[in-house]
């Protein structure tokens, strides 16, 4: 199963219901292997998309804000299905922003250079232009 597909399923469930128990969400997403859902939880938590409170998991304030603003859904979809490309763009932007923050704090920014090519590829695949990717990676755009 592609990790992005599991992450998107977790995101949509978190947006549909603001707070889940981790075990309840795994049951809801039974079509995915439990270890894939755990990996999605970990990735989304690291990227700031979801937060854990004991055994509960919920969408981050940022993700809820983007959803309220309609930034995660494509209004042109007839059946209201998720627009994965919009979410991919948001996740890519957030990953690059987090990278820039870590780079600014790290006294040896060369330690993070191995991570950058994958982040750039992800952002480009999500549809971000090269100038935006560059600005985000350098911390010049929020």
N, C-alpha and C positions, 0 to 999 in steps of 0.2 A: 504494500500500500504506500502510495506517495505521501511523504510527511506533510506536504502542504495541504493535501486533501483532508487529512485528519485535523490539522490546525484550523482550517476553515470551518470544519464541522463543529469544533469546540467553540470557536468564535461565535458562530450563529446561534448555538445553544445558549451561550452566555448572554448574548444580546436579547434572546427571546425570554429568558428567565434570569433575572439579575443575580441570583445566588443559588448555587448548587452545592451539594456535598460531592466530593470527588468520586465516591463510589456510585452515587446516583447518576452522575454524568457519564461514568463508564457504562452503566447499565443502559442509559439512553443511547449511547453510541456503540451498542453491542455489535454493530456491523464491522467495527474496527477491532483489531487485537488490543487487549488491555495494555500491553507494553508500548504499542504505538500511541495510545491515548496518554499514557504516562510521559512519553517522550514529547508529545505535543504540549502537555501541561508545562513541562520543564522549559521548553523553548519559549513558549508564550510568556511565562513568568520572567525569564531572563530578559526578554525584549520589552517587558513592561506592559504587555497586552492584558494579562490577567494577574490577579493577586490572590494569595492564599491567606486564610485566616483559620488556623487550626486545620480542621478537616473540610472546611468550606473553600470553594473557589468562586471568584466573581470577576466580571469584566472590570478593567481598570477605569478610572475616571476619564482618562483620555479616550479610551475606546468608546465609552458611553457618549462622550461629547461628540466624537466624530459621527456616531450613529444618529444622535439627535439632529445633527446638522445635515443629515442625508448624504454624507460623504462616503459612506461605505456601500451604498446601494445604487444601482443604475436605474434611474427613473424610466428608462426606455424599455426595461424588461417587462413583458406583458404579464407574466405570471408571478412577479414579485420575487423571483429567485435571486440568489446572491450574485453580485458582480465580483467575481474573484479578482479581476484586474484592479479594481479600486482598492480592495483590501491589500493586494500585493503591493501596490504603490505606497499605501500607508505604512505597511510593515517594513518595506525597504527604506523609506524615508526615516522611520524611527530607528532602524538598525544602524544606518549611517550617522544619525545624530548621536546615538549612544557611543558609536565608535569615536566620533570627534571629541566627545566629552572625556572618554577614557584616555585618548591621545593627549588632550590638553593637560590632564592631571599627571600622566606618566612622565617621569623625567627622561626616559629613554623611549621616544616614540617609535623607534625602529623595531621595538618588540612587537608592535601591532601590525607591521607591514605584511605579514603572512595572511592576515585576516582580510585585508582590504580588497584583493582581487575578487574574492567570492562575494563580498558585499556589493562591489561595483557591478559584477555580472548579474546579481539578483536584481539590483535597481534598474539596470538596463532592460532586463527581461520584463520587468514590471511596467516599463514604458516611461521611465524618467529620462529626461534628456541629459546629455553629457555635462552641460554647464551646471545643472541642478545637482547632479551627483557630485561633481567637484566641490561645489559650495558646501554641500552637506558634510562631505568627508573632511573638509577643512574647518568646519564649525562656523561658517559664515552665514548659514541660513537655518532657522529653527523649524 
